[in-house]
Amino acid sequence: MSIIFALLAAMSNALATVMQRIGVEASGGANSVNSDSSKSSFKFTNLLKSSVWLAGLGLMTASFLLQAIALAFGNLTTVQPVMVMELLFIVIILWFWFDHQIDKHDILSVFGVIVGLGLFLGFSFGQRGNLHPDLDDWMAVIGGGLGVILVSLLFSTKGSRSFKAASFGVAGGTAFAVTAAFIKQVAEQWPHGIVYILSNWQGYGVAVAGMAGLILSQHALDAGPVAASQSALLISNPLASIVMGVYLFGNHLDRSGPRLGVEIFALAVMFVSLFFLSHSPLIDSHGMTSDRLLQDEDFL
């Protein structure tokens, strides 16, 4: 059940990513659209005037809700890796909706992601943990997450546009991993009622971390090619979530015998395939900035 809701969340997030990319470009952002521009006219407040971006925000909200349901049935170490399927859904959207062509390298990359994810889920036997994190545990995770985000933001001021976009992607992926940890805690609090949730701080943590992830991911879209930002975000997020799931909730990954080697191999196959898929002409900055994409700013 958790896998189904995670797939639905990934599908919703994929459509949200495409629509928000359209909104960013139509609002004067996305340096990658004009490589001769040294400065972007992008302002986050401009996005609030874009109907297609707001629709994407609605889909992202729906994705959060679906993710919360998935985490209520499952755990971080299985749900978050499934969320990388977002990139496959982006490929399907760009192929079906915008008539982009898929070549054999894209097909191989898609196959690699599916096989890698299937092997990891099949051999890891991620099990629900029995730990209940205390305040010290949360402070350690929040501190570690903030550290990664701050270092990534420092790196985002240097290097090429691709490097900057990747740095923002890592920051956004980490923020969303922290958000997922908060969502998991709130999902466990849900049987006690809304009043109980509102009386605990983790629910407010979902809002703060989620907003931070949203802002960072939008800056990643503007900083450079989608290939760089999405591959960095989609790789850093499940890795951080696996660590948080084990540390906070005691999620169990079967590391006996050869299983650990298979799990590492599966993740490596999945991440390498994600990297190549995110650099496909379907996903890169020019592949997502066609006239038809920008014209769809007016379809709502």
Buried (B, 14 or more C-beta within 10 A) or exposed (E): EBBEBBBBBBBBBBBBBBBBBBBBBBBBBBBBBEEEEEEBEBEBEBBEEBBBBBBBBEBBBBBBBBBBBBBBBBBBBBBBBBBBBBBBBBBBBBBEEBEBEBEEEBEEBBEBBBBBBEBBBEBBBBBBBEEEBEEEBBEBBBEBBBEBBEBBBEBBEEEEBBBBBBBBBBBBBBBBBBBBBBBBBBBBBEEEEEEEBEEEEBBEBBEBBBEBBBBBBBBBBBBBBBBBBBBBBBBBBBBBBBBBBBBBBBBBBBEEEEBBEBBEBBBEBBBBBBBBBBBBBBBBBEBBBBEEBBEBBEEE
